[in-house]
């Protein structure tokens, strides 16, 4: 996959294009991308995905406090690279760009710069200023500018339409297994390992505290999770807690994400870590004592070890 950060000097043979945010690159997106790749081969052309970054709400300062995304741009690049598409165009989103009408966007970018020949869109695709332009408008443009257009039906899982919004809703309430089913992979979070209070180490459960660099990254619901861990391209299993650690007395209750990595005893501060959520084990609880917390953590570890066949 070739990544383009602007539209200058593009040299794409018979571009077969789709446009979208592709947050999560989930199974619904894959149905579009599979058709994109298939049609590109039929037309002896090349498959092209056009996406925007930063997210429009960040640039327009529109309800950014509530903005939550499944992927940052690097994660999205990685997921899209695995699909087999030929080109990914990341178009910088600016305030000036947001003022373009749908017609201006199509003529200036799709036609004059990308030279689109075939356009594939999802069932509910809307774009342009205020997202007012849909399929009927695109059909008019395709006739005017001489490119073909194809609209795909929604991808379903057990008769339920897949969408990034629904996946985020599942994560918010802790339904990680359903979210993973819709994604087609285990939801993951990447971050940096920071220094903690080291209480876990004193009870035999040392943890790596994870700092998430993006405030908009969707965090699953509080609780204990069975996770897969990757550090320096090495893979491990572990148990992860999201929450305020209510058993540990503290005047300030902030939300933390910390993972106990099985069979691991290395200093990894300031290193990158990726955790993939496999199953939610239980709610976060306040125990009567640190000893009771330790006993419950031992039970959690046994349960998660059995889950992973350890």
C-alpha positions in Angstrom: 0.0 0.0 0.0 1.3 3.4 -1.0 0.4 6.3 1.3 -0.1 9.8 -0.1 -0.3 12.8 2.2 -1.3 15.2 -0.6 -2.7 15.0 -4.1 0.4 16.3 -6.0 2.1 14.1 -8.5 -0.3 11.2 -8.3 0.2 8.5 -10.8 -2.6 6.1 -10.3 -3.7 3.8 -13.1 -7.5 3.8 -13.6 -8.4 4.8 -10.1 -11.2 2.9 -8.4 -12.0 5.0 -5.4 -13.9 4.9 -2.1 -14.1 7.8 0.4 -14.7 7.6 4.2 -13.5 8.0 7.7 -13.1 4.2 8.1 -13.0 4.5 11.9 -12.2 1.0 13.2 -11.8 -0.5 9.7 -14.5 -3.0 10.8 -16.3 -5.7 8.9 -18.7 -3.3 7.3 -15.7 -1.4 5.9 -14.1 -4.6 4.7 -17.1 -5.4 2.6 -16.6 -2.1 0.8 -12.8 -2.6 0.5 -13.2 -6.1 -0.8 -15.5 -4.9 -3.6 -13.1 -2.0 -4.3 -10.2 -4.4 -4.8 -12.3 -6.8 -6.9 -13.5 -4.0 -9.2 -10.0 -2.5 -9.6 -8.8 -5.9 -10.8 -11.8 -6.2 -13.2 -11.0 -2.8 -14.6 -7.3 -3.4 -14.7 -6.9 -0.4 -12.4 -5.8 0.4 -8.9 -7.8 0.5 -5.6 -7.7 3.9 -3.8 -9.0 4.9 -0.3 -9.4 8.6 0.4 -9.7 9.6 4.0 -9.4 12.9 6.0 -7.2 13.7 8.9 -7.5 15.3 11.5 -11.0 14.4 12.2 -13.3 17.3 11.1 -14.7 17.8 14.6 -11.2 18.4 16.0 -10.4 21.1 13.3 -13.9 22.7 13.7 -13.8 22.5 17.5 -17.2 20.9 17.4 -18.2 18.9 20.5 -14.6 17.6 20.8 -15.1 16.8 24.5 -17.4 14.0 23.5 -15.4 12.9 20.4 -14.3 9.3 20.7 -12.6 7.3 17.9 -11.7 3.7 17.5 -8.4 4.4 15.8 -5.8 7.1 15.6 -4.3 7.7 12.2 -1.3 5.3 12.7 -3.6 2.5 13.7 -5.8 3.2 10.7 -2.9 3.1 8.4 -1.8 -0.3 9.8 -5.3 -1.8 9.6 -5.8 -0.5 6.0 -2.4 -1.9 4.9 -3.6 -5.4 5.8 -6.7 -5.2 3.5 -4.7 -5.3 0.2 -5.6 -1.9 -1.2 -3.1 -0.2 -3.5 -3.3 3.4 -2.4 -4.3 5.3 0.8 -4.7 9.1 0.3 -4.8 11.0 3.6 -6.2 14.4 2.8 -5.4 17.1 5.4 -8.7 18.5 6.7 -8.6 22.2 7.3 -11.2 24.9 8.0 -10.8 26.1 4.4 -11.4 22.6 3.1 -14.6 22.3 5.2 -16.1 25.2 3.3 -16.0 23.4 0.0 -19.4 22.4 -1.5 -19.8 18.8 -2.5 -19.6 19.9 -6.2 -16.4 21.8 -5.6 -14.9 18.8 -3.8 -15.8 16.4 -6.6 -14.5 18.6 -9.4 -11.4 19.8 -7.7 -10.2 16.7 -5.9 -11.9 13.6 -7.4 -12.0 14.6 -11.0 -9.1 17.0 -11.6 -6.5 15.6 -9.2 -7.3 11.9 -8.7 -8.9 11.4 -12.1 -11.5 8.9 -10.6 -12.9 6.4 -13.0 -15.1 4.4 -10.6 -16.4 5.4 -7.2 -17.7 2.9 -4.6 -19.7 4.2 -1.6 -21.4 2.7 1.4 -25.2 2.6 1.8 -25.4 5.7 4.0 -22.5 7.8 2.6 -22.9 11.6 3.0 -20.2 14.2 2.3 -19.5 17.8 1.4 -20.3 20.9 3.5 -22.7 19.9 6.3 -22.7 16.4 4.8 -25.7 17.2 2.6 -24.7 15.4 -0.5 -25.6 11.7 -0.9 -26.1 9.0 -3.5 -28.5 10.9 -5.8 -26.2 13.9 -6.0 -23.2 11.6 -6.7 -25.2 10.0 -9.5 -25.7 13.4 -11.1 -22.0 14.2 -10.8 -21.0 10.8 -12.2 -23.0 11.6 -15.4 -21.5 15.1 -15.6 -17.9 14.1 -15.1 -17.8 10.7 -16.7 -17.1 8.3 -13.8 -19.1 5.2 -12.7 -20.6 4.9 -9.2 -21.7 1.9 -7.2 -23.4 1.9 -3.8 -23.1 -1.2 -1.5 -25.7 -2.4 1.0 -24.9 -2.4 4.7 -22.9 -5.3 6.1 -24.9 -7.2 8.7 -23.9 -9.4 11.6 -26.9 -11.5 12.7 -29.3 -9.1 11.0 -27.7 -6.0 12.7 -26.0 -3.3 10.7 -22.4 -2.8 11.5 -21.2 0.7 12.2 -18.4 2.5 14.1 -21.0 4.1 16.3 -22.5 0.8 17.4 -19.0 -0.6 18.1 -18.2 2.4 20.3 -21.5 1.9 22.1 -20.6 -1.8 22.8 -17.2 -0.7 24.2 -18.8 2.0 26.4 -20.9 -0.7 28.2 -18.1 -3.3 28.3 -19.5 -5.7 25.7 -16.0 -6.3 24.3 -16.8 -9.6 22.7 -19.6 -8.2 20.6 -17.4 -5.2 19.6 -14.7 -7.6 18.5 -17.2 -9.6 16.5 -18.3 -6.4 14.6 -14.7 -5.3 14.2 -13.4 -8.7 12.9 -10.4 -8.4 15.3 -9.7 -7.7 18.9 -10.0 -4.1 19.9 -6.7 -2.7 20.8 -5.1 0.3 22.5 -1.6 1.5 22.1 0.1 3.8 24.6 3.2 4.6 26.6 4.2 2.9 29.9 4.6 5.4 32.7 5.7 5.2 36.3 3.0 4.2 38.8 2.7 3.9 42.6 4.1 0.3 42.5 1.5 -1.0 44.9 0.8 -4.0 42.7 4.4 -5.1 43.0 4.1 -5.3 46.8 1.3 -7.9 46.5 2.8 -10.0 43.8 1.0 -8.3 40.8 3.3 -5.7 39.3 1.6 -3.7 36.6 2.5 -1.5 33.7 0.6 1.7 33.8 -0.5 2.8 30.3 -0.8 6.4 29.3 -3.0 6.9 26.2 -1.6 9.7 24.1 -4.9 10.7 22.3 -7.7 12.1 24.5 -10.3 11.0 21.9 -9.4 7.3 21.9 -12.4 5.2 23.0 -11.7 3.4 26.3 -13.7 0.4 27.2 -16.0 0.3 30.3 -14.3 0.0 33.7 -13.4 -3.5 34.8 -11.0 -6.4 34.6 -10.1 -7.7 31.1 -8.2 -10.7 29.7 -5.8 -9.1 27.2 -3.0 -9.9 24.8 0.0 -7.7 25.1 2.7 -6.7 22.6 6.0 -5.0 23.7 8.9 -4.6 21.3 7.3 -7.1 18.9 7.1 -9.7 21.7 3.7 -11.1 22.6 2.4 -12.0 26.0 -0.9 -12.5 27.9 -2.1 -10.5 30.8 -5.0 -9.1 32.9 -5.8 -5.4 32.7 -7.8 -3.1 34.9 -9.6 0.0 33.9 -10.8 2.2 36.8 -10.1 4.3 39.8 -8.6 1.4 42.0 -11.2 1.9 44.8 -9.5 -0.4 47.3 -6.4 1.7 47.4 -6.9 4.8 49.5 -6.3 8.0 47.6 -7.5 11.6 48.0 -7.6 11.9 44.2 -9.5 9.3 42.2 -8.4 9.4 38.6 -9.1 6.7 36.0 -6.1 4.4 35.3 -5.3 1.6 32.9 -2.8 -0.9 34.1 -1.9 -4.4 33.0 -0.3 -7.3 34.8 1.7 -9.2 32.2 2.0 -12.9 32.9 5.5 -14.4 33.3 7.1 -11.1 32.8 9.6 -9.2 34.9 11.4 -6.5 32.9 11.7 -2.8 33.3 9.8 -1.2 30.5 9.1 2.4 31.6 8.8 4.8 28.7 8.3 2.1 26.1 5.4 1.6 23.8 2.8 -1.1 24.5 -0.3 -2.4 22.7 -3.1 -4.3 24.5 -5.8 -6.2 22.7 -9.0 -6.8 24.6 -10.2 -10.4 24.5 -12.8 -10.8 27.3 -14.3 -8.7 30.1 -13.9 -10.7 33.3 -15.7 -8.6 36.0 -16.5 -5.2 37.3 -14.0 -3.2 39.2 -14.7 -3.7 43.0 -13.8 -2.1 46.3 -12.5 -4.8 48.6 -12.3 -4.7 52.4 -8.5 -4.9 52.4 -5.4 -5.2 50.2 -5.2 -8.9 51.2 -8.8 -9.5 49.9 -7.8 -7.7 46.7 -4.8 -9.9 46.3 -6.9 -13.1 46.8 -9.4 -11.9 44.1 -6.5 -11.0 41.7 -5.2 -14.5 42.1 -8.6 -15.9 41.1 -8.8 -13.5 38.1 -5.4 -14.7 37.0 -6.4 -18.4 37.2 -9.6 -17.7 35.2 -7.7 -15.7 32.5 -4.9 -18.3 32.3 -7.5 -21.0 31.7 -9.1 -18.8 29.0 -5.7 -18.6 27.2 -4.9 -22.2 27.7 -1.9 -21.5 29.9 
